[in-house]
Amino acid sequence: MLASDIKDAYLSQLGFVRLSFYWSWDYPMGALEASFIPPTDVRYLHQSAAFDGARLYAYSWVQEPGYLLSTERHLSAVDHIVAELETDDPAGLRLQVEEFFRQHGGRAPMNWPATDKPASYWN
């Protein structure tokens, strides 16, 4: 099993769904991604919104260890970053996800209207 498959399985267990492979296939033409984002990432969205409506995205590097958690699918400012993990440590990732929800009032009910619904990103 490839490292990216293991990371994908673990992110799924934590409640993330894959949105896309590689930002260059999924980013608006002419827009620039932050320079610190490798061109080979896979993006995920947590299935639950936080109680305050915040969404949690995960960037998983294909050829490098680590994750980046953010409040935006396309980063345009450093303050969008929730946490950056330099290893594939699943326990560290789980703790960061739990901390995000704790700081945002917990998880919203599944039928709670989120401020940023994942369906809007499929267009």
FIKOLZA-1660 file (N, C-alpha, C; in steps of 0.1 Angstrom, whole numbers, plus 5000, padded with zeros to 4 digits):
% residues 123
   i   px   py   pz ch aa at
   1 5008 4988 5000  A  M  N
   1 5000 5000 5000  A  M CA
   1 5009 5012 5000  A  M  C
   2 5006 5022 4992  A  L  N
   2 5014 5034 4991  A  L CA
   2 5011 5043 5003  A  L  C
   3 5020 5052 5006  A  A  N
   3 5019 5061 5017  A  A CA
   3 5006 5070 5015  A  A  C
   4 5004 5074 5003  A  S  N
   4 4993 5083 5000  A  S CA
   4 4979 5076 5002  A  S  C
   5 4979 5062 5000  A  D  N
   5 4967 5054 5002  A  D CA
   5 4965 5053 5017  A  D  C
   6 4975 5052 5025  A  I  N
   6 4974 5051 5040  A  I CA
   6 4969 5064 5045  A  I  C
   7 4974 5075 5040  A  K  N
   7 4970 5089 5044  A  K CA
   7 4955 5091 5041  A  K  C
   8 4951 5087 5029  A  D  N
   8 4938 5088 5024  A  D CA
   8 4928 5080 5033  A  D  C
   9 4932 5068 5037  A  A  N
   9 4923 5060 5045  A  A CA
   9 4922 5066 5059  A  A  C
  10 4933 5071 5064  A  Y  N
  10 4933 5077 5078  A  Y CA
  10 4924 5090 5078  A  Y  C
  11 4926 5098 5068  A  L  N
  11 4918 5110 5067  A  L CA
  11 4903 5107 5066  A  L  C
  12 4900 5096 5058  A  S  N
  12 4886 5092 5057  A  S CA
  12 4880 5087 5071  A  S  C
  13 4889 5080 5079  A  Q  N
  13 4884 5076 5092  A  Q CA
  13 4882 5088 5101  A  Q  C
  14 4889 5099 5099  A  L  N
  14 4887 5111 5107  A  L CA
  14 4875 5119 5103  A  L  C
  15 4868 5116 5092  A  G  N
  15 4857 5123 5087  A  G CA
  15 4859 5132 5075  A  G  C
  16 4870 5131 5069  A  F  N
  16 4873 5139 5057  A  F CA
  16 4869 5132 5044  A  F  C
  17 4864 5140 5035  A  V  N
  17 4861 5134 5021  A  V CA
  17 4871 5141 5011  A  V  C
  18 4876 5134 5002  A  R  N
  18 4885 5139 4992  A  R CA
  18 4877 5148 4982  A  R  C
  19 4883 5160 4980  A  L  N
  19 4877 5169 4970  A  L CA
  19 4884 5168 4957  A  L  C
  20 4897 5168 4957  A  S  N
  20 4904 5168 4944  A  S CA
  20 4918 5164 4946  A  S  C
  21 4924 5160 4935  A  F  N
  21 4939 5158 4934  A  F CA
  21 4945 5170 4928  A  F  C
  22 4956 5174 4933  A  Y  N
  22 4964 5184 4927  A  Y CA
  22 4957 5197 4924  A  Y  C
  23 4961 5208 4930  A  W  N
  23 4954 5221 4929  A  W CA
  23 4954 5226 4915  A  W  C
  24 4964 5223 4907  A  S  N
  24 4964 5228 4893  A  S CA
  24 4953 5224 4885  A  S  C
  25 4946 5212 4888  A  W  N
  25 4935 5208 4881  A  W CA
  25 4922 5214 4886  A  W  C
  26 4923 5221 4898  A  D  N
  26 4911 5225 4904  A  D CA
  26 4911 5239 4908  A  D  C
  27 4920 5247 4904  A  Y  N
  27 4922 5261 4908  A  Y CA
  27 4918 5270 4897  A  Y  C
  28 4910 5281 4900  A  P  N
  28 4906 5290 4889  A  P CA
  28 4918 5295 4881  A  P  C
  29 4915 5296 4868  A  M  N
  29 4926 5300 4859  A  M CA
  29 4930 5314 4863  A  M  C
  30 4943 5316 4863  A  G  N
  30 4949 5329 4865  A  G CA
  30 4951 5332 4880  A  G  C
  31 4945 5324 4889  A  A  N
  31 4947 5326 4903  A  A CA
  31 4960 5320 4908  A  A  C
  32 4966 5326 4918  A  L  N
  32 4978 5320 4923  A  L CA
  32 4976 5314 4936  A  L  C
  33 4981 5302 4938  A  E  N
  33 4981 5295 4951  A  E CA
  33 4993 5300 4959  A  E  C
  34 4992 5300 4972  A  A  N
  34 5003 5303 4981  A  A CA
  34 5016 5295 4977  A  A  C
  35 5027 5302 4976  A  S  N
  35 5039 5295 4971  A  S CA
  35 5044 5284 4980  A  S  C
  36 5040 5283 4992  A  F  N
  36 5044 5272 5001  A  F CA
  36 5036 5259 4999  A  F  C
  37 5026 5259 4990  A  I  N
  37 5018 5247 4988  A  I CA
  37 5025 5239 4976  A  I  C
  38 5029 5227 4979  A  P  N
  38 5035 5219 4968  A  P CA
  38 5024 5216 4957  A  P  C
  39 5029 5215 4945  A  P  N
  39 5019 5213 4934  A  P CA
  39 5013 5199 4934  A  P  C
  40 5017 5190 4943  A  T  N
  40 5011 5177 4943  A  T CA
  40 5005 5175 4957  A  T  C
  41 4993 5180 4959  A  D  N
  41 4986 5178 4971  A  D CA
  41 4972 5173 4968  A  D  C
  42 4966 5166 4978  A  V  N
  42 4953 5162 4976  A  V CA
  42 4945 5169 4987  A  V  C
  43 4933 5174 4983  A  R  N
  43 4925 5183 4993  A  R CA
  43 4913 5175 4998  A  R  C
  44 4910 5177 5010  A  Y  N
  44 4899 5171 5017  A  Y CA
  44 4891 5181 5025  A  Y  C
  45 4878 5178 5027  A  L  N
  45 4870 5186 5035  A  L CA
  45 4864 5178 5046  A  L  C
  46 4864 5182 5058  A  H  N
  46 4858 5175 5069  A  H CA
  46 4842 5175 5067  A  H  C
  47 4836 5163 5069  A  Q  N
  47 4822 5162 5066  A  Q CA
  47 4814 5171 5076  A  Q  C
  48 4819 5174 5088  A  S  N
  48 4812 5182 5097  A  S CA
  48 4817 5196 5097  A  S  C
  49 4807 5205 5098  A  A  N
  49 4811 5219 5100  A  A CA
  49 4812 5221 5115  A  A  C
  50 4820 5231 5119  A  A  N
  50 4820 5235 5133  A  A CA
  50 4807 5242 5137  A  A  C
  51 4805 5243 5150  A  F  N
  51 4792 5249 5155  A  F CA
  51 4791 5263 5150  A  F  C
  52 4802 5270 5149  A  D  N
  52 4802 5284 5144  A  D CA
  52 4802 5286 5129  A  D  C
  53 4801 5274 5122  A  G  N
  53 4800 5274 5107  A  G CA
  53 4814 5273 5100  A  G  C
  54 4825 5273 5108  A  A  N
  54 4838 5272 5102  A  A CA
  54 4839 5258 5096  A  A  C
  55 4846 5257 5085  A  R  N
  55 4849 5244 5078  A  R CA
  55 4864 5241 5080  A  R  C
  56 4867 5228 5080  A  L  N
  56 4881 5223 5081  A  L CA
  56 4885 5216 5069  A  L  C
  57 4896 5221 5062  A  Y  N
  57 4901 5214 5051  A  Y CA
  57 4915 5208 5054  A  Y  C
  58 4918 5197 5048  A  A  N
  58 4931 5191 5050  A  A CA
  58 4938 5190 5036  A  A  C
  59 4951 5194 5036  A  Y  N
  59 4959 5192 5024  A  Y CA
  59 4968 5180 5028  A  Y  C
  60 4969 5171 5019  A  S  N
  60 4978 5159 5021  A  S CA
  60 4988 5159 5010  A  S  C
  61 5000 5159 5014  A  W  N
  61 5011 5159 5003  A  W CA
  61 5013 5145 4998  A  W  C
  62 5014 5144 4985  A  V  N
  62 5015 5131 4978  A  V CA
  62 5029 5125 4980  A  V  C
  63 5039 5133 4978  A  Q  N
  63 5053 5128 4978  A  Q CA
  63 5061 5133 4990  A  Q  C
  64 5054 5139 4999  A  E  N
  64 5061 5144 5011  A  E CA
  64 5053 5140 5024  A  E  C
  65 5059 5138 5035  A  P  N
  65 5051 5136 5047  A  P CA
  65 5044 5149 5052  A  P  C
  66 5034 5147 5060  A  G  N
  66 5028 5158 5066  A  G CA
  66 5014 5162 5060  A  G  C
  67 5008 5171 5068  A  Y  N
  67 4994 5176 5065  A  Y CA
  67 4994 5191 5068  A  Y  C
  68 4985 5198 5061  A  L  N
  68 4982 5211 5065  A  L CA
  68 4967 5212 5067  A  L  C
  69 4963 5218 5078  A  L  N
  69 4948 5220 5081  A  L CA
  69 4945 5234 5079  A  L  C
  70 4934 5237 5073  A  S  N
  70 4931 5251 5070  A  S CA
  70 4916 5254 5070  A  S  C
  71 4912 5266 5071  A  T  N
  71 4898 5270 5071  A  T CA
  71 4893 5273 5057  A  T  C
  72 4902 5272 5047  A  E  N
  72 4899 5276 5033  A  E CA
  72 4904 5265 5024  A  E  C
  73 4897 5262 5013  A  R  N
  73 4902 5253 5003  A  R CA
  73 4913 5258 4995  A  R  C
  74 4913 5271 4992  A  H  N
  74 4924 5277 4985  A  H CA
  74 4930 5288 4994  A  H  C
  75 4942 5286 4998  A  L  N
  75 4948 5295 5007  A  L CA
  75 4952 5308 5000  A  L  C
  76 4948 5319 5007  A  S  N
  76 4953 5332 5002  A  S CA
  76 4959 5340 5013  A  S  C
  77 4959 5335 5025  A  A  N
  77 4965 5342 5036  A  A CA
  77 4970 5332 5046  A  A  C
  78 4980 5335 5053  A  V  N
  78 4986 5326 5063  A  V CA
  78 4976 5324 5075  A  V  C
  79 4968 5333 5077  A  D  N
  79 4958 5332 5088  A  D CA
  79 4947 5321 5085  A  D  C
  80 4947 5316 5073  A  H  N
  80 4938 5305 5070  A  H CA
  80 4943 5292 5075  A  H  C
  81 4956 5291 5079  A  I  N
  81 4962 5279 5083  A  I CA
  81 4958 5276 5098  A  I  C
  82 4953 5264 5100  A  V  N
  82 4950 5260 5114  A  V CA
  82 4961 5253 5120  A  V  C
  83 4968 5244 5113  A  A  N
  83 4979 5237 5118  A  A CA
  83 4987 5231 5106  A  A  C
  84 5000 5229 5109  A  E  N
  84 5008 5223 5099  A  E CA
  84 5016 5212 5106  A  E  C
  85 5015 5199 5101  A  L  N
  85 5021 5188 5107  A  L CA
  85 5032 5183 5097  A  L  C
  86 5044 5181 5102  A  E  N
  86 5055 5178 5093  A  E CA
  86 5057 5163 5091  A  E  C
  87 5049 5155 5099  A  T  N
  87 5049 5140 5097  A  T CA
  87 5036 5135 5094  A  T  C
  88 5035 5122 5091  A  D  N
  88 5022 5115 5089  A  D CA
  88 5016 5109 5101  A  D  C
  89 5020 5114 5113  A  D  N
  89 5016 5109 5126  A  D CA
  89 5001 5110 5127  A  D  C
  90 4994 5099 5127  A  P  N
  90 4979 5099 5128  A  P CA
  90 4974 5105 5141  A  P  C
  91 4981 5102 5152  A  A  N
  91 4977 5107 5165  A  A CA
  91 4977 5123 5166  A  A  C
  92 4988 5128 5160  A  G  N
  92 4989 5143 5160  A  G CA
  92 4979 5149 5151  A  G  C
  93 4975 5143 5140  A  L  N
  93 4965 5148 5131  A  L CA
  93 4951 5148 5139  A  L  C
  94 4948 5137 5145  A  R  N
  94 4936 5136 5152  A  R CA
  94 4934 5146 5163  A  R  C
  95 4945 5149 5170  A  L  N
  95 4945 5159 5181  A  L CA
  95 4943 5173 5175  A  L  C
  96 4949 5176 5164  A  Q  N
  96 4946 5189 5158  A  Q CA
  96 4932 5191 5153  A  Q  C
  97 4926 5180 5148  A  V  N
  97 4912 5180 5143  A  V CA
  97 4903 5183 5155  A  V  C
  98 4905 5175 5166  A  E  N
  98 4898 5177 5178  A  E CA
  98 4899 5191 5184  A  E  C
  99 4911 5197 5184  A  E  N
  99 4914 5210 5189  A  E CA
  99 4906 5221 5180  A  E  C
 100 4906 5219 5167  A  F  N
 100 4899 5228 5158  A  F CA
 100 4884 5229 5162  A  F  C
 101 4878 5217 5164  A  F  N
 101 4864 5217 5168  A  F CA
 101 4861 5222 5182  A  F  C
 102 4870 5220 5191  A  R  N
 102 4869 5225 5204  A  R CA
 102 4869 5241 5204  A  R  C
 103 4879 5246 5196  A  Q  N
 103 4880 5261 5195  A  Q CA
 103 4868 5267 5188  A  Q  C
 104 4861 5260 5180  A  H  N
 104 4849 5265 5172  A  H CA
 104 4836 5261 5178  A  H  C
 105 4836 5257 5190  A  G  N
 105 4823 5254 5197  A  G CA
 105 4818 5240 5195  A  G  C
 106 4826 5231 5190  A  G  N
 106 4822 5217 5187  A  G CA
 106 4817 5215 5173  A  G  C
 107 4812 5203 5171  A  R  N
 107 4807 5200 5157  A  R CA
 107 4792 5204 5156  A  R  C
 108 4789 5209 5145  A  A  N
 108 4775 5213 5143  A  A CA
 108 4767 5200 5139  A  A  C
 109 4754 5200 5142  A  P  N
 109 4746 5189 5138  A  P CA
 109 4747 5187 5123  A  P  C
 110 4746 5175 5118  A  M  N
 110 4748 5172 5103  A  M CA
 110 4738 5180 5095  A  M  C
 111 4727 5184 5100  A  N  N
 111 4717 5192 5091  A  N CA
 111 4719 5207 5094  A  N  C
 112 4729 5211 5102  A  W  N
 112 4731 5225 5105  A  W CA
 112 4736 5232 5092  A  W  C
 113 4730 5244 5089  A  P  N
 113 4735 5251 5077  A  P CA
 113 4749 5257 5079  A  P  C
 114 4758 5252 5072  A  A  N
 114 4772 5257 5072  A  A CA
 114 4774 5269 5064  A  A  C
 115 4783 5278 5068  A  T  N
 115 4786 5290 5060  A  T CA
 115 4792 5287 5047  A  T  C
 116 4798 5275 5045  A  D  N
 116 4806 5271 5033  A  D CA
 116 4803 5257 5030  A  D  C
 117 4794 5254 5022  A  K  N
 117 4790 5240 5019  A  K CA
 117 4799 5234 5008  A  K  C
 118 4803 5221 5010  A  P  N
 118 4812 5215 5001  A  P CA
 118 4806 5215 4986  A  P  C
 119 4793 5214 4985  A  A  N
 119 4788 5213 4971  A  A CA
 119 4791 5225 4963  A  A  C
 120 4793 5237 4969  A  S  N
 120 4796 5249 4962  A  S CA
 120 4810 5248 4955  A  S  C
 121 4818 5239 4959  A  Y  N
 121 4832 5238 4954  A  Y CA
 121 4832 5228 4942  A  Y  C
 122 4822 5221 4939  A  W  N
 122 4822 5212 4928  A  W CA
 122 4819 5219 4915  A  W  C
 123 4815 5231 4915  A  N  N
 123 4813 5239 4902  A  N CA
 123 4825 5243 4896  A  N  C
% end
